[in-house]
């Protein structure tokens, strides 16, 4: 078993389509590096446009990712198109049942 993570990305102005492109490649890329499990990722969008991703790291992969140059390159690409945001700021989490729009 690995660790399931939930992360929020705020697209930079005019960069949402690039972010969504990275999102589609993200978990398959991590899988090729042996860092993500086969659990299907989930991508969602909040009412205010935050993109939320849920995926599972392989056991111990989070630590390995921090020393992997290929992962750092991927993170640099994310930094060009979005900012990471804490999930507690999303208005959906004030509701008993947080609802998001699915991203295909």
Order of alpha helices (4+ residues) and beta strands (2+ residues): beta-alpha-beta-beta-alpha-alpha-beta-beta
